[in-house]
Amino acid sequence: MRDDAPKIEELLDLLETATNLGVVREFLRTKNVSHSAGSWKAMRQKLLEYLSDGSVSVKDLIQLLTEAEECGDQHIFIYVCNKADAEEMLDRAYVNKVLASKKITHLLETPEIRSLPEEPSIVDVRWDVAGVDKSLTIKEVETHTRRKLVKNTVFKKHFYKIYSDEEVRAVNVAKLHRNGLLEIRVQSRDNTTKYDRDVLRFFRQIGQFFPLSKFSEVSLTKAKDVMWARRAELGHLLRYTNASICDEGGNTLSAATGSNKHDLSNSKAGASVDHLLQSDRNAYCSESNLWFVKSEHLSSDIHVLMQGEAHEFALTAKCSAEDYEYVLNQIRHFNR
């Protein structure tokens, strides 16, 4: 038996919950090995065989897990610092000093695999290199409690819902770019729409790397306004299912489609919201529920919520790193 057998089993468990068979098949296809498997049990056996003969490495599977779990099903908060400060925070000597103080320098070589840690734990620190260090990513894993409906039951003419609590693995990511852009991605929760405590706690975890005092929030209000105002010409990129407009007095007018497949751009409800924007120069788009449409640049429709804090948006489901980067870049483009 391999010395790292328990680690491999844990890694395979995490892959099963973080991704799907199709993604793993595509990964194996890139390795030029047989990729057919009709169940996770068969896929696990196949992966174990490839690990044994060297066709696939543990590092390969860790990279696959990284790509599967770090994007989507998150609330993303955008910050910025000046470029000189960003370059200092990306400096390898500085980062190594912080890692040494935390006794986690080993993460630069091999990320840790943590399923349900007792305390939130940094498990991966890595640079994205393209000539220079373009960005630094820090990943944290923590344990969330999720309430799951087990069954409905009736007793003595009373209706009861039976729930059970289960512990689930949650992933938070901080990514600082050389130009000063900082993404704080926190795992979505089932029971809240407020993430200020999660963000502040995460900042305390990564404060030695990225001190909060160095950053300011980047409002995405302009992006919401521009994307809504130009939705007709951007129909090949965007589809709206809900939007709310707030006027100078704080009054809100909302419009919504009857289905997630429909588009407010083609409805009178959308036009009524436009009327408020046009009649009050201080009115603005306060909330957007939209979809970036599948295209040659996007593998599938991506559902995005732009609500909550001014510097916040959310992706409601897991997606690829490429799809996530596309959405982020589009929002930043319309926010200029």
C-alpha positions, 0 to 999 in steps of 0.5 A, a space after each residue: 500500500 502507498 504511504 500516501 493512500 489515505 491522502 489519495 482517498 481523501 483527495 478522491 472524495 473531494 473530487 467527487 463532491 467538487 466536480 462531475 464525471 464529465 470534467 474528470 473524463 475531459 481531464 483524462 482525455 488530455 492525458 491520452 488515457 482511457 477516460 470512459 467510466 459510468 460511475 464514480 466507483 468506476 472512475 475512482 478505480 481508474 484513477 487509482 490505476 493511473 496513479 499506480 502506473 504514473 499516467 496521472 500524478 497526485 499533483 495532477 489531481 490536486 490541480 484538477 481539484 483546485 480548478 473545480 472548487 475555486 470558482 463559482 458558488 461564491 460571493 466575490 468582493 472587489 478591492 484595490 490598492 496602489 500598484 507599488 503596494 501590490 508589488 510589495 505584497 507579491 514580493 517573494 521574500 516578503 511572502 516567504 517571511 510571512 509563511 515562515 512566521 505561520 510555519 506553512 512554507 511547505 504550502 509553496 511546494 504542496 497544497 494541503 488536503 483538508 476535508 473538514 478542518 476544526 478551524 479555518 486553515 490556509 491550504 494553498 499559496 501560489 503565484 501565477 507567473 508570466 515573465 513576472 509574478 502576475 498574481 498571488 493566490 491564497 486559499 483557505 478551507 473551513 467547515 460550514 454547517 448546512 441544514 438539509 430537509 430530510 422529510 415532511 411528516 404529519 402527526 396529529 394533524 400537525 405538519 412537520 419538516 424534519 431537517 438534519 445538519 451536516 458539515 460541508 467543506 467551504 473554500 475561500 480564495 484571495 487573489 491579488 493581482 500585480 495591478 492592485 486588484 484584489 478578489 476576495 471570494 467567500 463560499 456561499 451559505 444557505 442561510 444568509 445574504 450578508 457576508 460582511 462577517 465572513 469577509 472580515 474574518 477571512 481578512 484577519 486570516 490573510 492580514 499579514 499577506 494582504 493588510 485590509 488597511 492597504 485596500 479600498 472597496 471598488 463599487 460596481 454600481 457603474 457596471 450595473 447601470 451601464 449593463 442595464 442601460 445597454 442591455 438591448 445592444 448587449 443581448 448577445 452577452 447578457 440576459 436579465 431576469 430581475 432588476 431593481 432601480 432606486 430613486 433619489 428618495 430611496 424608493 425602489 421599483 423592481 421588474 422580473 420575468 416569469 421564468 429564468 429563460 426569459 429576458 426583461 429586455 423584451 418586456 414592458 416591465 423592463 421599460 417601466 423600470 427605464 422610465 424611473 431611470 430617465 425621470 430621475 437623474 439620481 436613480 441607479 440600478 441597485 440590484 441585478 439578476 442576470 445571466 452571461 450568455 453561452 458563447 465561444 468565450 463562455 462554456 455555458 450560461 452563467 448566473 450572476 447576482 449583483 446585489 448586497 454590498 456595492 463592491 459585491 457580486 455572486 456566482 450561484 453555481 460552480 464554474 470553470 476558471 475560464 468562465 469565472 475570469 470571463 465574467 469578472 473581466 466583463 464586469 470590470 470592463 463595464 465598470 470603467 
